[in-house]
Structures are given as structure tokens and as C-alpha cells.
């Protein structure tokens, strides 16, 4: 290999190994993932050896990984990281590849903004203390605009950022106020980041609306996370050119299964219907079809529509609106599996025996026509023998009972292998026409939602297994094994509750987690231990390697079933179609191997952003709901115990803090090892999972928090020795 070729390949391979989503792997695994033929693996080994000689990568237990700068740390050394500000003025610097952040005192922040890329110098370590640093240079700014409340003065104004981590107000010169009125919600572009004796300066670029105007509060949160709200003109223009109905040319090479009985089952409000179900039974064999909207037929690779979809990554479901990944003309129109309309689909058809084993399967491009658009409520009613609903849908009643039976078989099989089911209810917030919350309820699963969940999980596993075994470039949904140290702390606590746990200082399996949950079902400790186990888990993400899904106890898993609202699903559909059509040649394999790491990284990050925005808007509306209930009494369950107090969750999913300073009957100490608060004199103890009665003391819409005070325990808190 000549020097120029070696140099280029070293750069390409180092970029691959440096990717955030890369997991340490052996040379053979790298060769398979990059689709390097066995006969050319010697070149790969030469490049790996060269990078190792340069000190850029290392081998640990036979697996290659990047050498991080932060692996060699010394007092005075300068590292690069991201500054994470705290509302009280201090902050932390996150260093890539480091488990522990550097603590930054307020006087050492150099007035860095939240999310700035900074150079930080490590301070001398003090025994027993966390590592500290001092910011010595600001390399780049991660935040270029802020959302906040405009405060108007005669000749100028200020914007108070909604993000509490941006601790200084923006000065707005009069000529850059856009005639915003006092208390308006605005978006301001930062033109100067200020310094020691100078506020940052900005100019208003958009007025979101006046205080109290419907929807402005939720819009402000969405804009603060830089969610793209409107589609660019070129994207809209491209979507307008797509026909409203499928064309005759679309039928070419597809299975025409419009005569099959296919239904969609979704929530009442759903408009983007991307999955249809067919099911028949012959003796002991179920023929299940999961038919997914063929979005890739309309969103071409690297088109304006595609680039915008990747930029968004996912549809975002807020309390009062949906911010879609695709324009509504597609998501609610030609891509949506609307009742009675011919639609293009990618179908995963599976033959399943009465034990839940897949005997055979086929993935095909199809044309379908949905017979009925069903809701979870209606299907649930039918399966609970609602006579009126059974009469209305009489021709489909046998189908739904077959669905229920197969769903039960699949769920039992998943449970047997160790799939973990944390049954924490989600929040459903009901708003009036002004956007104010009028009710909050726990949204629980029912037999109908479980049917769809079970069928989608099976299709996702089936597709992932086929492409993993084919060793083709692909996107997987990965859930890594829990961190052993974090899990061991939880297991030690569980043992102390006299619950049998066999594992000690070794990796736990999903089945063992499930067995723990099964052993405490219905017990007072169930909420406590379920939460602790859930918090010890890692976050699922998208990867190019098929390393399995811990929570589902699945060796193979991907996201195939929602291409209208998730970009990874759309990308997977393209790979499947290229394979079906015989286009997956070496050139195409190399193309996917090059782009998929970036897609996995971006979509994992965008998914986390969407979840955070959804969570913040829910917290906002919960605080607004409780603001009108200050002084009222509620019964709840302790959902968290910390050094600063008890978190209590109400039956409607609202969570609030009982601050330790309000617990006047004793001085309480936090027993971290046993997740409890113990009174110093009385030995009165509050555990996770205890029932308590609380009074709403405060609800703050600005901070999105709710504060409670204890009234009298519904069930008296235990005392030690009982």
C-alpha cells in the first residue's frame, strides 16, 4: 500500500472509530461492518496497525478503540469539552470519553455560556474531592439565540431567557426591539456574549406572542430547543408535486394484496397512520401481516424532503400540537394508510405457530387497501364484549379475537425469555380552547394497545434478524447491558429487603431482572424497586452494530414500523428495498456503510431532544394545572428520596417535592444506601413507595415545578425495628 493510500485510509478508519456511536469491536467485526471482502482484510489490518503505532487507537481485550486525550490527566493539563452551566453560576465541563465531568467554580467560568466549547485547565486534585477545572479559553458558542420574556424600558429592553442555565439577561438596543411589548415572548439573536462588567447583547428576530396568548408557552419551549417549526419553501414545493393517489406505474414489481382484510388500530386523534394489520389462522398456524407505509417511495434519498426529515429526525408530540417530520400533505395524506384508499406498503408477513415461533417470513413491497380505521377504545370494547360495538363491527369481530389470542402467545414467549415490562403510566393532559389544562390522567395500556405493541415488536425483531444474518449495512435499535457498578448498588439494596437475588458483582440478565419484578408484584416495595431498576438501565439508541436489546431480551432489534415519524425507519426501508430489488451491490454497501454511522448518531441525539421537549411541555402544563389547586389535599406515593427531600407522585402522574426544610416534626437525614429519610430523634422513616397525604404548597410555571408539604400520612410511616 503506498503512502498516500495509507494516509487516506487511516483518516477514514480513524473517523469511523472516533464516531460517538462506535462500540469497541474486533478487526473481523470492523471488516464485516465496512463490507471489506475477506481477501482484502490484510489491508485493513495494515491500517489498524499503523493507527496503533501512531498512538491514535489502542487494543483492549482484542477490540479496537480510540485513545482519548483525557486518558492522560495531570494538573495543569488543558482539555477541550462542553460547558454545562448551572443557574447558581457554577458549572461543569463534559469531556468526551470521560465518565466524570470537571467542576467549574463561578469565578473560573470565564463567563462562558451554556453549551460553549471551551478549553479547561485541570486544577490540583484535593483528596476525596471531585476533579475541578478552570476555563482558559472559549472556542465556540453552542447557543446563538435565546427564547425569553421581553422587559421594556424607555430607550432599550432586556430579554430574560427561559433557560435558567443562561444566567444573564440579554441587553436589547431600542432599534433592535422590533416594537415588542412588555412581557412578550420573543426569540433574540445573540450578537455579543458580554463579559465581566457587560451583559450579553442581542436583537429580537421574532415575536412569539403576548403573555397568556394560547399556545405561546408551549411554542416558547419548542423554539428554545431549536425545533424547526415551519417547513422550508423548497420542501413544501416538493411535497406539493407528489400525487394525492398512487399511480399505475407504482404497481410494478409489487404484490397486490388489496383484497386482504387489513385494519389500522390507533388513538382517536391519530392522523398519521403508518401501520396496518392482517391476520388469518389455519389450524395451528397464524398468518400475521404487518403492513407499513412505504414512505421511501415519496421521500427520495438526498432530496429536500429527505434532508429536512433527517434534520428533524422524528416527529415531536407536544401537549397541544404535533411537529411532524414530514409535511402534512405526506404524513396525513398519501403516506397515511387511510381507510378505503389504495396505498403503497412494505409488508412483513410471518407464519407463527401456537408457541409463538416464526416458521417462515417474507418482506415484500405491496399495494394494500385498509378496510377499517379502528381505535384502541373500540377494539378494547369489542374484546370486552360490548354488544353495541360487536354489532357495529360484526364482520371483524373474529379478527380481533384472533389478534388477542396471538398477542397473548407472543407476550408469553417474550416474558419467558426475559423481556422486561416496566408498567409506569404516561400522562394524558386535556386542554381547553385557550390551551389551559383542565384534567390530567394516567394513560394506561389496555388489551388493544398491547396487541399493536406485540405485533410491531415481532416485525421489528424479524426484520432486524434477517439483515443481521445477511451481514448487510443496517440500522439497529440497541439497548446495552446495565452498568455493573450502578446495578450492583440496586441489587445490594434489594437483597437488604430480603428478596432473593443470586447475582453478585457480575452482569445481570434481562430474565433475572424480570424475575425480581415478578417476585415483588403487588408488594409495597414494587414501585420502589421497579423505579430503581429502571434508573439503573442505559438509554436505548441507534447503532450500526447488532448487539441486541437488553430490555426486550432480544438478540436482534430495529425500528421498521414508523417511517412517517422516525427517520431510522425510513432509512431501513431504503435498505430493504435496495435488497429486494437486487441493487445491494458492493458500491451500494459501501455507500450505506459510510452514511449510517452519521444517521445513527444524529437520530439518537434528535430523539433525546424530542423526549426532553415533550417532557418539559408536560411539566409546564402540570405546574399550571396545580397552580389552581394550591392548598388542596391529595394522596400520593413517594416516588423519589434525595438529600433535599421527598418526591411524591399523585395518581394523575403529577410529581412534586416535599422539601426537607418543611418536615418540621424532626430533623431528617438521608440514608442513601437504603433510599430512605430517617428522623434523627423519632427514627420515623420515609421510604420510596410509601403512601402519604400532601398539601399543594406552590406551583411555579416558570420553573415547571410543584411543591408539596406533608399533611398526615395516609399510612403511618414506619419506624426502625418494626
C-alpha positions in Angstrom: 0.0 0.0 0.0 1.5 3.4 -1.0 1.9 6.2 1.5 -1.0 8.3 0.0 -3.4 5.4 0.0 -2.4 4.5 3.6 -2.8 8.1 4.7 -6.3 8.3 3.2 -7.4 5.0 4.7 -6.0 5.9 8.1 -8.1 9.1 8.1 -11.3 7.2 7.0 -10.8 4.4 9.6 -10.0 6.9 12.4 -13.1 8.9 11.6 -15.1 5.6 11.8 -13.6 4.6 15.2 -13.9 8.2 16.6 -17.7 8.3 16.0 -19.6 8.7 19.2 -21.8 5.7 18.3 -18.9 3.4 17.7 -18.6 0.5 20.1 -15.2 -1.2 20.5 -15.0 -4.2 18.2 -12.6 -6.8 16.8 -10.9 -6.4 13.4 -13.1 -9.0 11.9 -16.2 -7.2 13.1 -14.9 -3.9 11.6 -14.3 -5.7 8.3 -17.8 -7.1 8.2 -19.4 -3.7 9.1 -17.4 -1.9 6.4 -18.1 -4.7 3.9 -14.4 -5.3 3.3 -14.0 -8.7 1.4 -12.1 -11.4 3.2 -9.4 -11.3 0.6 -8.7 -7.6 1.3 -8.7 -7.8 5.1 -4.9 -7.7 5.1 -5.1 -4.0 4.0 -7.4 -3.4 7.0 -5.0 -4.9 9.4 -2.2 -2.8 8.0 -4.2 0.4 8.5 -5.2 -0.7 12.1 -1.5 -1.4 12.9 -0.5 2.0 11.6 -3.0 3.8 13.7 -1.9 1.9 16.7 1.7 2.7 16.0 0.7 6.4 15.8 -0.9 6.2 19.2 -4.3 7.1 17.8 -6.0 3.8 18.7 -5.5 1.0 21.2 -6.5 -2.6 21.6 -8.3 -3.7 24.8 -9.3 -7.4 25.1 -8.9 -7.8 21.3 -11.1 -4.8 20.5 -10.0 -1.6 18.9 -10.9 1.8 20.3 -9.7 5.4 20.1 -7.2 6.7 22.5 -8.8 9.7 24.3 -6.8 12.7 25.2 -8.3 12.7 28.6 -6.9 9.3 29.4 -3.7 11.0 30.5 -4.6 13.6 33.0 -2.3 15.8 35.1 -2.5 19.0 37.0 -2.2 22.0 34.6 -3.2 19.9 31.5 -5.6 21.6 29.1 -8.5 19.7 27.7 -11.4 20.5 25.4 -15.0 20.0 26.4 -18.6 21.3 26.6 -19.6 23.8 29.4 -22.8 22.9 31.2 -24.0 25.9 33.2 -25.9 25.8 36.4 -28.5 28.5 37.3 -26.5 29.3 40.5 -23.4 30.4 38.5 -21.1 27.4 38.6 -21.0 24.7 36.1 -19.3 21.6 34.7 -17.3 20.7 31.6 -18.1 17.4 29.9 -15.0 15.8 28.4 -15.6 13.2 25.6 -14.6 9.8 26.8 -14.5 10.8 30.5 -17.0 9.3 33.0 -16.7 12.3 35.4 -17.2 15.9 34.5 -14.9 18.7 35.7 -16.5 21.0 38.3 -16.0 24.8 37.5 -16.4 27.4 40.3 -18.3 30.5 39.3 -15.1 32.6 39.3 -13.5 30.1 36.9 -16.2 30.1 34.2 -14.7 33.0 32.2 -18.4 34.0 31.7 -18.9 31.0 29.3 -22.4 30.4 28.1 -24.2 27.1 28.5 -23.2 24.7 25.7 -20.0 26.6 24.8 -17.0 24.6 23.6 -14.1 25.5 25.9 -10.5 24.8 26.9 -10.3 23.9 30.5 -7.2 23.6 32.7 -7.2 20.9 35.4 -6.7 22.1 38.9 -4.7 20.3 41.6 -6.8 17.5 43.0 -7.8 17.6 46.6 -8.1 14.2 48.4 -11.7 13.0 48.4 -12.9 15.9 46.3 -14.3 15.8 42.7 -12.0 17.0 40.0 -12.1 20.7 39.3 -11.0 22.9 36.4 -10.7 26.4 35.2 -11.9 27.6 31.8 -9.0 29.4 30.0 -10.5 29.8 26.5 -13.9 29.8 24.8 -13.5 28.1 21.4 -17.1 28.4 20.1 -20.6 29.2 21.2 -23.2 26.4 21.2 -26.1 28.8 21.7 -26.7 31.6 19.2 -30.2 32.6 20.1 -32.4 32.6 23.1 -36.1 32.4 23.9 -37.4 34.6 26.7 -39.5 37.3 28.1 -39.0 40.9 26.9 -38.8 43.6 29.6 -39.3 47.0 28.0 -37.7 50.2 29.1 -38.0 53.7 27.5 -34.9 53.5 25.3 -33.9 49.8 25.4 -35.0 46.5 26.7 -33.9 43.2 28.2 -34.7 39.6 27.4 -34.8 37.3 30.4 -34.0 33.8 29.0 -36.5 31.0 29.7 -33.5 28.6 30.0 -32.3 29.0 33.6 -28.8 27.9 32.6 -28.4 31.2 30.7 -28.0 33.2 33.9 -27.6 36.7 32.4 -30.2 38.8 30.6 -29.7 40.0 27.0 -29.5 43.8 26.5 -31.6 44.8 23.5 -30.9 48.3 22.0 -34.1 50.2 21.1 -33.5 49.9 17.4 -33.5 46.1 17.6 -36.6 45.6 19.7 -39.0 45.0 16.7 -41.5 47.0 18.7 -42.0 44.1 21.1 -44.3 44.9 24.0 -43.6 44.4 27.7 -43.8 40.7 28.7 -43.9 39.5 25.1 -42.3 36.1 24.5 -39.6 36.6 21.9 -36.7 35.0 20.1 -33.5 37.0 20.3 -30.3 36.5 18.3 -27.1 37.0 20.4 -24.7 39.5 18.8 -22.3 39.8 21.7 -21.7 37.4 24.6 -20.6 40.1 27.1 -18.0 39.8 29.8 -17.1 40.7 33.4 -18.9 44.0 33.5 -21.1 43.8 30.4 -24.3 42.0 29.7 -24.6 39.9 26.5 -26.3 41.9 23.8 -28.9 40.7 21.3 -31.5 41.7 18.8 -35.1 40.4 18.6 -35.7 38.4 15.5 -39.2 37.0 16.2 -42.1 37.9 18.5 -43.8 34.6 19.5 -46.8 36.3 21.2 -48.1 38.1 24.2 -48.2 36.8 27.8 -51.2 34.4 28.2 -51.9 34.1 24.5 -52.9 30.5 23.7 -50.1 28.2 22.8 -47.3 30.7 23.3 -46.0 28.9 26.4 -45.6 25.6 24.5 -44.2 27.3 21.4 -41.6 29.1 23.5 -40.3 25.7 24.9 -40.2 24.2 21.4 -38.3 27.2 20.0 -35.8 27.2 22.9 -34.8 23.7 21.8 -34.4 25.0 18.3 -37.1 22.7 16.9 -37.8 23.5 13.3 -41.4 24.7 13.3 -42.1 25.5 9.6 -41.0 23.6 6.5 -38.8 25.5 4.1 -40.4 26.6 0.9 -38.5 24.1 -1.3 -39.7 21.2 0.9 -43.3 22.3 0.7 -42.9 22.8 -3.1 -41.5 19.3 -3.5 -44.3 17.8 -1.4 -46.9 19.6 -3.5 -45.6 17.8 -6.6 -46.4 14.4 -5.2 -49.7 12.9 -6.4 -52.6 12.5 -4.0 -53.2 9.0 -5.2 -51.0 6.1 -6.2 -50.2 5.7 -9.9 -50.4 2.7 -12.1 -46.6 2.7 -12.5 -46.3 2.2 -8.7 -47.8 -1.3 -9.0 -44.8 -2.6 -10.9 -43.0 -5.4 -9.0 -45.3 -5.2 -6.0 -47.7 -7.8 -4.5 -51.2 -6.6 -4.9 -53.0 -7.6 -1.7 -55.8 -5.1 -1.7 -58.3 -8.0 -1.3 -56.8 -8.9 2.1 -58.7 -7.8 5.2 -56.4 -5.1 6.8 -57.2 -2.7 9.7 -55.4 0.1 11.4 -55.7 0.5 15.2 -54.6 3.9 16.6 -55.7 6.5 19.1 -58.8 8.6 18.3 -56.7 11.7 17.4 -54.1 10.0 15.2 -53.9 11.2 11.6 -50.5 9.8 10.5 -51.4 6.1 10.2 -48.3 4.1 9.3 -49.1 0.5 10.2 -51.9 -1.8 9.2 -52.5 -5.4 10.4 -53.9 -8.5 8.7 -54.3 -11.9 10.4 -55.7 -15.2 9.4 -55.5 -18.6 11.1 -55.2 -22.1 9.5 -55.3 -24.8 12.2 -52.3 -24.1 14.5 -50.7 -21.6 12.2 -51.3 -17.8 12.3 -50.6 -15.7 9.2 -49.7 -12.3 10.5 -49.1 -9.3 8.2 -47.6 -6.1 9.4 -48.0 -3.6 6.6 -46.0 -0.4 6.9 -46.5 2.8 4.8 -43.9 2.9 2.0 -42.7 6.5 2.7 -39.4 5.9 0.9 -41.4 5.8 -2.4 -42.1 9.5 -2.0 -39.1 10.8 0.0 -36.1 10.2 -2.3 -32.6 9.9 -0.9 -30.8 13.3 -0.5 -33.9 15.2 -1.8 -35.0 18.4 0.0 -37.7 16.3 1.8 -35.1 13.8 2.9 -32.6 16.4 4.2 -35.3 18.1 6.2 -36.5 14.8 7.6 -33.0 13.9 8.7 -32.7 17.4 10.2 -35.8 16.8 12.3 -35.1 13.1 13.0 -38.5 12.4 14.4 -42.0 13.9 14.8 -42.4 15.6 18.2 -45.7 15.2 20.1 -46.3 18.1 22.4 -49.3 18.6 24.7 -51.1 20.9 22.2 -49.6 20.1 18.8 -47.5 17.8 16.7 -44.3 19.0 15.0 -44.1 16.4 12.1 -41.0 15.0 10.5 -42.7 15.2 7.1 -45.2 17.8 5.7 -48.8 17.0 6.5 -49.6 16.5 2.8 -47.5 13.4 3.1 -47.9 12.4 6.7 -51.7 12.7 6.8 -52.2 12.1 3.0 -50.6 9.8 0.5 -48.3 8.1 3.1 -51.0 7.6 5.7 -52.9 4.3 5.5 -56.3 5.9 5.3 -59.4 3.7 5.2 -60.6 2.8 1.7 -57.6 4.3 -0.1 -55.1 2.3 -2.1 -51.6 2.7 -0.5 -48.1 1.5 -1.1 -46.6 -0.5 1.7 -43.6 -2.5 2.8 -45.1 -5.7 4.4 -43.6 -8.2 6.8 -45.6 -11.4 6.5 -45.0 -14.0 9.2 -46.2 -17.6 9.8 -46.4 -18.2 13.5 -47.2 -21.4 15.4 -49.2 -21.7 18.7 -46.0 -21.3 20.7 -45.1 -18.0 19.1 -42.3 -19.4 16.9 -41.9 -17.8 13.4 -41.9 -20.7 11.0 -41.4 -18.6 7.9 -41.5 -14.9 6.9 -41.4 -12.7 3.8 -40.7 -9.0 3.4 -42.2 -7.6 0.3 -43.3 -4.4 -1.5 -47.1 -4.4 -1.6 -50.2 -2.4 -2.5 -52.9 -2.5 0.2 -56.3 -1.0 1.0 -57.3 -0.7 4.6 -60.8 -1.9 5.3 -61.4 -0.1 8.6 -59.8 2.6 10.6 -60.2 1.3 14.2 -59.4 2.9 17.6 -57.9 1.4 20.7 -61.1 2.2 22.5 -63.3 0.4 20.0 -61.1 -2.7 19.9 -60.9 -2.8 23.7 -64.7 -2.6 23.8 -65.2 -5.4 21.3 -62.8 -7.7 23.3 -64.7 -6.9 26.5 -67.9 -8.0 24.9 -69.5 -4.6 24.3 -72.7 -5.7 22.4 -73.2 -2.5 20.5 -69.6 -2.4 19.2 -69.6 -6.1 18.4 -72.7 -5.5 16.3 -71.2 -2.4 14.5 -68.1 -4.3 13.6 -69.6 -7.8 13.4 -67.6 -8.9 10.3 -64.3 -8.0 12.0 -65.0 -9.4 15.5 -63.4 -12.8 14.8 -60.3 -11.0 13.6 -59.9 -9.1 16.8 -60.3 -12.2 19.0 -57.6 -13.9 16.9 -55.4 -10.9 17.4 -55.9 -11.0 21.1 -55.0 -14.7 21.2 -51.9 -14.3 19.1 -50.9 -11.2 21.1 -51.1 -13.3 24.3 -49.0 -16.1 22.8 -46.3 -13.6 21.7 -46.2 -11.8 25.1 -45.9 -15.0 27.0 -43.0 -16.1 24.8 -41.2 -12.7 25.3 -41.8 -12.9 29.0 -40.4 -16.4 29.2 -37.1 -15.3 27.5 -36.8 -12.4 29.9 -38.4 -9.3 28.3 -38.8 -6.6 31.0 -42.1 -4.7 31.3 -41.9 -1.5 33.4 -45.6 -0.6 33.7 -45.3 3.1 34.5 -48.3 5.1 33.2 -47.8 8.0 30.8 -49.6 11.3 31.2 -52.6 12.4 29.2 -53.3 16.2 29.5 -56.6 17.6 28.4 -56.6 21.3 27.4 -59.4 23.8 26.9 -59.7 26.1 23.8 -57.3 28.6 25.4 -54.6 25.9 26.0 -55.2 25.7 29.8 -55.1 22.2 31.4 -58.5 21.1 32.6 -57.6 17.5 33.5 -54.6 15.2 33.8 -55.0 11.4 33.8 -52.7 8.4 33.7 -52.8 6.8 30.3 -52.6 3.1 30.9 -52.1 0.3 28.4 -55.1 -1.9 27.5 -55.6 -5.1 25.5 -55.8 -3.2 22.2 -52.6 -1.2 22.7 -50.8 -4.4 23.8 -51.9 -6.1 20.5 -50.3 -3.4 18.4 -47.2 -3.3 20.6 -46.7 -7.1 20.4 -47.2 -7.2 16.6 -44.8 -4.2 16.0 -42.2 -5.7 18.2 -42.3 -9.0 16.4 -42.0 -7.3 13.0 -39.1 -5.2 14.2 -37.3 -8.3 15.5 -37.9 -10.3 12.4 -36.6 -7.6 10.0 -33.5 -7.0 12.2 -32.7 -10.7 12.4 -32.8 -11.2 8.7 -30.5 -8.2 7.9 -28.1 -9.1 10.8 -27.7 -12.6 9.4 -27.2 -11.3 5.9 -24.4 -9.1 7.3 -25.6 -6.1 5.3 -25.2 -2.4 6.4 -28.2 -1.6 8.6 -29.5 0.5 11.5 -30.3 -1.3 14.7 -32.1 -0.2 17.9 -29.7 -1.1 20.6 -30.1 -1.3 24.4 -26.9 -2.1 26.1 -26.5 -4.1 29.3 -26.7 -2.0 32.5 -23.6 -0.6 34.1 -22.4 -3.3 36.6 -21.5 -0.8 39.3 -24.8 1.0 39.2 -26.8 -2.2 39.0 -24.8 -3.7 42.0 -25.9 -0.9 44.2 -29.5 -1.6 43.4 -29.1 -5.3 43.9 -27.5 -4.8 47.3 -30.5 -2.8 48.4 -32.9 -5.4 47.0 -31.0 -8.1 49.0 -31.4 -6.0 52.1 -35.2 -6.2 51.6 -34.9 -10.0 52.0 -35.6 -10.5 48.3 -33.7 -13.4 46.7 -31.0 -12.2 44.2 -28.5 -14.7 43.1 -26.2 -12.4 41.0 -23.3 -10.6 42.7 -20.7 -8.4 41.0 -21.4 -9.9 37.6 -23.6 -8.9 34.7 -27.3 -9.5 35.3 -29.6 -10.9 32.5 -33.0 -9.5 31.5 -34.7 -12.7 32.8 -33.2 -12.1 36.2 -34.5 -8.5 36.3 -37.9 -9.8 35.2 -37.8 -12.5 38.0 -37.2 -9.8 40.6 -40.1 -7.8 39.3 -42.4 -10.8 39.3 -41.4 -11.7 42.8 -42.5 -8.3 44.2 -45.7 -7.8 42.1 -48.4 -6.4 44.3 -46.0 -5.8 47.2 -45.5 -2.4 48.8 -41.9 -2.4 47.6 -42.9 -2.9 43.9 -42.9 0.8 42.9 -39.6 1.4 44.7 -37.7 -1.5 43.2 -39.2 -1.0 39.7 -38.0 2.6 39.7 -34.5 1.7 41.0 -34.1 -1.0 38.4 -35.3 1.3 35.6 -33.0 4.1 36.6 -30.0 1.7 36.5 -30.7 0.9 32.9 -28.9 2.6 30.0 -30.7 4.6 27.3 -31.6 2.9 24.0 -30.0 4.3 20.9 -29.5 3.7 17.2 -26.3 1.9 16.1 -24.9 0.2 13.0 -23.9 -2.9 15.1 -26.4 -5.6 16.0 -25.6 -6.0 19.7 -29.2 -6.7 20.9 -31.8 -5.0 23.1 -31.4 -5.8 26.8 -34.9 -4.6 27.9 -36.6 -6.7 25.3 -34.2 -9.6 25.8 -33.9 -9.6 22.0 -30.7 -10.6 20.1 -31.9 -8.6 17.1 -34.0 -5.4 17.1 -34.6 -2.4 14.9 -37.2 0.3 14.2 -39.0 -0.6 11.0 -42.7 0.2 11.7 -43.0 4.0 11.8 -41.3 5.7 8.8 -43.8 8.6 8.8 -42.5 9.8 12.1 -39.0 8.3 12.6 -36.1 8.7 10.2 -34.3 5.5 11.1 -37.3 3.5 9.9 -37.3 5.4 6.6 -33.6 4.7 6.1 -34.2 1.0 6.9 -37.0 0.8 4.3 -34.5 2.1 1.6 -32.0 -0.6 2.5 -34.7 -3.3 2.4 -36.0 -2.1 -1.0 -32.5 -2.0 -2.5 -32.0 -5.6 -1.3 -35.4 -6.8 -2.6 -34.7 -5.2 -6.0 -31.2 -6.6 -6.3 -29.4 -3.3 -6.0 -27.4 -4.1 -2.9 -24.1 -4.4 -4.8 -20.6 -3.5 -3.4 -20.9 0.1 -4.3 -24.3 0.4 -2.6 -23.0 -1.5 0.5 -20.1 1.0 0.8 -22.4 3.9 0.4 -24.6 2.7 3.3 -21.5 1.8 5.5 -20.3 5.4 5.0 -23.6 7.2 5.9 -25.2 5.0 8.5 -22.9 5.9 11.4 -23.8 9.6 11.0 -27.5 8.8 10.7 -27.4 6.7 13.9 -25.6 9.5 15.8 -27.9 12.3 14.6 -31.2 10.4 15.1 -30.2 9.2 18.6 -29.4 12.8 19.5 -32.6 14.2 17.9 -34.7 11.5 19.7 -33.3 12.7 23.0 -34.1 16.3 22.2 -37.7 15.4 21.3 -38.1 13.4 24.5 -36.8 16.4 26.5 -39.1 18.9 24.8 -42.1 16.6 25.3 -41.2 16.2 29.0 -40.7 19.9 29.5 -44.1 20.8 28.0 -45.8 18.2 30.1 -44.1 19.6 33.3 -45.2 23.1 32.3 -48.9 22.1 32.0 -48.8 20.0 35.2 -47.4 23.1 37.1 -50.2 25.2 35.5 -52.8 22.7 36.5 -51.6 22.5 40.1 -51.3 26.3 40.4 -55.1 26.5 40.6 -55.1 23.8 43.4 -52.7 25.4 45.9 -54.0 24.5 49.4 -55.8 21.4 48.2 -55.0 18.0 49.7 -54.0 14.9 47.7 -53.0 11.3 48.4 -49.8 10.2 46.7 -46.8 7.8 46.7 -43.2 8.7 47.4 -41.5 8.3 44.0 -38.1 9.6 45.0 -35.9 10.2 48.0 -33.0 12.6 47.9 -30.9 14.6 50.3 -33.1 17.6 49.8 -36.5 15.9 50.3 -39.2 13.5 49.1 -40.7 13.4 45.6 -44.4 12.5 45.7 -46.4 11.3 42.7 -50.1 11.7 42.6 -52.5 9.2 40.9 -52.8 11.6 37.9 -48.9 11.4 37.4 -48.2 14.9 38.8 -45.0 14.8 40.8 -43.9 17.4 43.4 -41.2 17.9 46.0 -41.7 17.8 49.8 -38.5 19.8 50.7 -36.8 18.5 53.8 -36.9 22.0 55.3 -40.7 21.7 55.5 -40.6 18.5 57.5 -40.9 20.2 60.9 -41.6 17.2 63.2 -38.0 16.1 63.3 -34.6 16.6 61.7 -34.4 14.1 58.9 -31.2 12.5 57.5 -31.0 11.0 54.0 -30.0 7.3 54.1 -28.6 6.9 50.6 -27.9 3.2 50.8 -31.4 2.3 51.7 -33.2 5.1 49.8 -35.0 6.5 52.8 -35.3 9.6 55.0 -34.9 8.9 58.7 -35.9 11.2 61.6 -33.0 11.8 64.0 -35.0 11.7 67.2 -38.1 9.8 66.3 -36.5 7.3 63.9 -39.5 7.9 61.7 -38.7 6.7 58.2 -40.0 7.6 54.8 -39.3 5.0 52.0 -39.8 5.0 48.3 -43.3 3.6 47.7 -44.8 4.8 51.0 -48.3 6.3 50.7 -48.5 9.9 52.1 -51.0 12.7 52.2 -49.8 16.1 50.9 -51.0 19.7 50.5 -50.1 21.7 47.4 -47.8 24.5 48.7 -46.7 26.1 45.5 -46.7 25.6 41.7 -44.3 27.6 39.6 -44.9 27.8 35.8 -41.5 29.4 35.2 -39.5 26.6 36.8 -42.2 24.0 35.9 -42.1 22.7 39.5 -44.7 21.7 42.1 -44.0 21.8 45.9 -45.9 19.8 48.5 -45.9 19.8 52.2 -46.8 16.6 54.2 -50.1 16.7 56.0 -50.7 13.4 57.8 -49.6 10.1 56.5 -52.4 8.1 55.0 -50.4 5.0 56.2 -48.2 6.0 59.1 -44.5 6.0 58.1 -42.6 3.1 59.6 -40.2 3.3 62.5 -37.0 1.4 62.7 -37.2 -2.1 64.2 -40.8 -2.7 63.2 
